[in-house]
Structures are given as C-alpha cells and as structure tokens.
Amino acid sequence: MASPAHFVRALVTRLGRSSELPGLLLVNGTILLALLLVVLDLDLAAVIALLVSTAAEWWLERRSPVSSMLLRQASAGPPLRFALRVIVAAVASTQFADGPALHAFLLVALLMITVLCVRALHAEYRRIGPLKPMRTRHIPGDTYIEEEPQSRPLLVTVAQLGALAPAVLGAPWWAVLAVGAAAVALVLAGTVPELLTSWRMRTAKRATGFTPQLSSVQRFIDEYRPEVVVHLSGPDTAAYQINTWIEALEALDQRVMVVLRDHPLFERMAASKLPTLSLPAPGELLMLDFSTVKVALYPANTGNNIHLLRLPTMMSAFIGHGDSDKSASNNPFSRVYDELWVAGEAGADRYRRSGMHIPEDQFRFVGRPQVHAIEPTPRIGEQEIPTVLYAPTWEGVNQHQEYSSLRAIGVQLIDALLADGSVRVVYKPHPFTGQRDAKYRVAHAVISRRLDDAKARTGIDHRVVTGGALTGWMNQSTALVSDISSVLSDWLAGEKPYAVFNHEGSSTKQFREDYPSSAAATILGPQATGVEELLDVVTGRAPDVLAEYRSKLATYLLGSPEQRTLEAFRAAVTAFVERSDAERAIYR
C-alpha cells in the first residue's frame, strides 16, 4: 500500500508544480476558512478571508495555470468560486450596513455571476467549438487564433473585489450598487469585444468556410508558392525531430514551409527563418490549397501525416529524425510514402530484412547532413581529463521498443565512471525520458544527484544537460556511452570510441548481428559490465582495437563522407522535386 507521503507527492504531481500550490490554497482554502469563521460567529475575520481569497484569483490564474485549469474542468471555475463567496458573505450579515445594502449586494452578485458564466461559456465554446486555434511564424497578416479568450485575471479580480468589498465592509446600499455596477461594467468591457471577435470569425467561417485568419494563411501560400512542405505532429518533447532538420531545410534552393500539428511542438521549435504554420485541426488544414507544393517531407510516422498524404499534387518522402537500428526505422507504415530516404546502405538493409518487400526504387540514399558539423576530435590522449558522454535513449512507446540503459544500468554505469576518477562525465538524457515509465524519471534524478555531488567533491566539471543540441557535446567528448538509437550513427561520423548497452541480454555476437550500429562498439551487459574496457581505451591504458572498424561502419550507416553534407541533401531534394514535376504535374 502506498505511503501517505507517496500519496501527497502523487497528488501534487497531478496538480502541477509545487510552486502552484500557494495560489490553489489561497483561493480555495480561504473560502473554507471564511465559512468556518462564520460558523464561529467571527464575521469580520470571515470577511477578511473572503477578500484575500478574491484577491488571490489573480495569483491563481497567473502563477498556477495547471491548478486553474483543473478547477475549471471540475466545474469549480470563477463563477462557482464567486458564488460561494457570495453565500458566505450573505451569511455574515452583521457586516452589512442594513437590509437594503444586503439586497443591493445580492443583485450585484447575481449580475457578476451571470457575466462570469458568460465568460466561462465563451471560453468553453472556443475550446471545443468550430473556431480552431492557429499560430504562425514568418507569415504576415492576422494569422493567430488562441485556444481560449484571454483570461484577463487582473480585470476579473478587480471586478470581483468591487462587487464584494463595499457590501461586506459596511457601505450603504447606494455605494454597494454604484461600485458593483461599475465592477460589472468593467468585466463586460473586457468580455464584449472578445465575444464580437468570435462572432465575426464564426460569421466569416459560415459564409466562406474560412476564418479571416485562415484566409490570411491561404493568401500567403498563394503568394509564397511553397515547393517543399515539412509535416510533423507530436508533443513539445518531439521538437528535436524538426529541429534536427532546420539547418538543412534552410539551405535548400526551394521555397520551404513547415506545417506542425500541435501548438506545444510549435512553441519548442527552434528559431528559424522558415514560414511555419501550427494548425492542429484536420478540417482547417484540408481547407488550404497546397497545389503549388511539389514534395512533402515527413520526419516521423504519425497518424496526422495522412492529411497531406491524401493530396495527389505532391510526392512524399519519409526522412525520419535519425538513423538507428530501432524497430521504428522499418515501420510498416513507411510503405505509404513515395520514397524512403535513408542515410546509408544500413537504412535500406533494415527494410530489406523486415520482409515488407519494399521496392528498391523506393529508397533514396541521401547521407546524413546533420553530421557535417561533427568533428573527429578530441582523440584519445588529447585531453588531460577525457570526457565521456552518456546519452541514453528513452523507454520507448512500449516494452518491445525498450532499448534504454537508463533504468537498467544507468546508476551503476555512472558510479563506475565516477569511481575510476580519470574521466569527466556529461549526461544528456533523451527528451522523452520518463514519458511512459516514471521509474526512468527516478533513475534520471538519482544520476543527476550523483553527478552534482561528484562535481562538488572532486572539482571535475561533470554535467547534466537537458536541453540544446547534442552535436556540441559530441565535439567535446572522447567517448560515448549510449543505446540503440540514432545517437550511435551520428557519433560514428567522428569515428571515436563508443559503448552500447545490450538491452536484450543476448550474446555479443548475436547482438552485433541484430544491431549493426553496435558492430564497432564496446558492448555493455547487466551490472554495467564492459565499462572498464571502455575506460581503459579512453584513458590510454589499453589499445583502441576497434578503431579500424569504425570508419567502415560509419560509411555503411551514414553514406560516404561526401554524402554527409548540406550540398548532398540539397541535391537530393532538387532531384525529388524534378521527379514530382515529371510524375505529378498532371494533378497540378
């Protein structure tokens, strides 16, 4: 049975960050406190608690957005909370000047609750109604539609105080009515323009099918005439899947447009000069005319890809977001694309071994432009304290795709590296770590503490890195420890030593055959066995016997060095566009 402490921690996790608790407790706890004080005949203290609770509405909305959202979902939003305050205030009748003041207060309160309910109804309409949210970058005009109307916490809080404070502080009925009417007018002044905006958008959508904002996007597409579209959906942690391609996309000769299907992903996309549209709603996307687009590139196999794949005017290519031996690299869904872009011969071999009978002419060998900046230094012996980069993958979408070493041997591995005392450790986990299995988050926290403690104890600059690109850290490291993932292929561009976790527990021979990217690696087994072998190589205590194999393996995985360039990728896209011109022009 879970301990009380574990239950509290789980509850706090559901409510959001612990920094959100003050707002949640102030708003709701003081309402309960005021009710208790009324029962105890402490009306003045109850009034003070009510005013504190009302003023805390601003704090809750600004500093505790997750808690505020959960309260609204539980039908405990601003209208209900204000109604509870009105009930408690009305019970504390000794604080009112007289009967008319109480009656004036109840009238004002009814009007305020009505306006707050209108705001809540409008917010719900925008959340689930026909006006779908949209965001853009580098697309001119009015192209923004928010998910919900602005909450305006300061305005709503001040208005609620105006409706509540005069009455409970003993003001005469005419003052209660005058200030309350001004408070209601204040909320209306912030609400009516938002209602009119939604009405205008809805009217335009009924008449043409397009909101004015979507029309602006279509005008941009008509004028810009994009030739290449990159399409991606996913959570904010999937931003690396588009970020890894930005440099290569910006180097293209063609006009490129990025289409993202999730706003959190859009927010985490790196800065770019590429026109970018974030449009989650399928119906809105299907309204747009993309007939000038010749090719669509897909970095991930997601269900939303079908919304562009259905268009015969453009050809499609799965470009992936990394070269790896994971099962996702030969997903059966890949058969829907016109071309499968692979870095080297290894990418095609994965499909060939899968038994999916992919035609050979569906493969296009494009190299790996992302590795053009990966350097073959520092070499063994070039650093006084060599750096070992630990970059484990995440736990996968299910147990069949659980390649990660993090939970299995991560802590033991870090302990072994630190115990040797002769290397610096940089730990960079996958952005998805702990998304499916909370035990991975626990392992991550333990490793982070180990490295922080070791840094303080030894003075060696051990690091925990949770953001940014991996390339820079690869160029600072002499060796890598990782799992079956695209990190291995990218690392091999520098042809430096590396170790791979054998997640299957099979023989070393069998593991290398099943996962060719491990062919030139030190293999790590249970209890992190094999790490001593890697340390001996990194520190120069033993010869680097696998060095001669890494160059051949890099070519097999990534293509020849000439293919690992932005120029080679640009040529591949140009050739694909020319193929589209020849085969799909009839549809355009």
RASUL-V632354 format. One record per backbone hydrogen bond with DSSP energy under -0.5 kcal/mol. CO is the residue of the C=O (numbers start at 0). NH is the residue of the N-H. Records with the same first field share a line. If there is no record, write none. Layout:
# RASUL-V632354
CO=NH / NH
This chain:
# RASUL-V632354
2=6
3=7
4=8
5=9
6=10
7=11
8=12
9=13
10=14
11=15
12=15
16=19
17=20
19=23
20=24
21=25
22=26
23=27 / 28
24=28 / 29
25=29
26=30
27=31
28=32
29=33
30=34
31=35
32=36
33=37
34=38
35=39
36=41
37=40
40=42
41=45
42=46
43=47
44=48
45=49
46=50
47=51
48=52
49=53
50=54
51=55
53=56
54=57 / 58
55=59
56=60
57=61
58=62 / 63
59=63
63=67
64=68
65=69
66=70
67=71
68=72
69=73
70=75
71=74
76=80
77=81
78=82
79=83
80=84
81=85
82=86
83=87
84=88
85=89
86=90
87=91
90=92
91=94
92=95
97=101
98=102
99=103
100=104
101=105
102=106
103=107
104=108
105=109
106=110
107=111
108=112
109=113
110=114
111=115
112=116
113=117
114=118
115=119
116=120
117=121
118=122
119=123
120=124
121=125
122=126
123=127
124=128
129=131
133=144
134=277
136=275
140=142
144=133
151=155
152=156
153=157
154=158
155=159
156=160
157=161
158=162
159=163
160=164
163=167
164=168
165=170
166=169
170=96
171=175
172=176
173=177
174=178
175=179
176=180
177=181
178=182
179=183
180=184
181=185
182=186
183=187
184=188
185=189
186=190
187=191
190=194
191=195
192=196
193=197
194=198
195=199
196=200
197=201
198=202
199=203
200=204
201=205
202=206
203=207 / 208 / 209
204=208
210=214
211=215
212=216
213=217
214=218
215=219
216=220
217=221
218=222
219=223
220=224
226=293 / 294
227=256
228=296
229=258
230=298
231=260
234=237
235=238
236=239
237=240
238=241 / 242
239=243
241=244 / 245
242=245
244=248
245=249
246=250
248=251
253=255
254=226 / 227
255=274
256=229
257=259 / 276
258=231
259=278
261=265
262=266
263=267
264=268
265=268
274=257
275=136
276=259 / 278
277=134
280=284
281=285
282=286
283=286 / 287
284=287
287=289
289=292
293=314
294=228
295=316
296=230 / 298
297=318 / 319
299=301
301=304
302=305
303=306
304=307 / 308
305=309
307=310
309=311
310=313
314=295
315=337 / 338
316=297 / 318
317=340
321=323
322=488
325=328
326=329
327=330
330=333
331=334
332=335
333=336
338=317 / 340
339=341 / 363
341=365 / 366
342=366
343=346 / 347
344=348
345=349
346=350
347=351
348=352
349=353
350=354 / 355
351=354
358=361
359=362
361=339
363=341 / 365
367=370
368=371
369=372
370=373
378=381
383=385
385=423
386=388 / 477 / 478
387=389 / 425
388=390 / 480
389=427
390=482
391=429
397=400
398=401
400=402
404=408 / 409
405=409
408=412
409=413
410=414
411=415
412=416
413=417
414=418
415=419
416=420
421=385
423=387
424=462
425=389 / 427
426=464
429=432
431=434
435=437
436=439 / 440
437=440 / 441
438=442
439=443
440=444
441=445
442=446
443=447
444=448
445=449
446=450
447=451
448=452
449=453
450=454
451=455
452=456
453=457
454=458
459=461
462=426
463=465
469=473
470=474
472=475 / 476
473=476
478=388
479=498
480=390
481=500
482=484
484=487 / 488
485=489
486=490
487=491
488=492
489=492
490=493 / 495
491=494
496=479
497=521
498=481
499=523
500=502
501=504
506=510
507=511
508=512
509=513
510=514
514=517
515=518
517=520
521=499
523=501
524=527
525=528
527=530
528=524
529=533
530=534
531=535
532=536
533=537
534=538
535=540 / 541
536=539
542=544
543=546
545=548 / 549
546=549 / 550
547=551
548=552
549=553
550=554
551=555
552=556
553=557
554=558
555=345
556=343
559=562 / 563
560=563
562=564
564=568
565=569
566=570
567=571
568=572
569=573
570=574
571=575
572=576
573=577
574=578
575=579
576=580
577=581
578=582
579=583
580=584
583=586 / 587
584=587
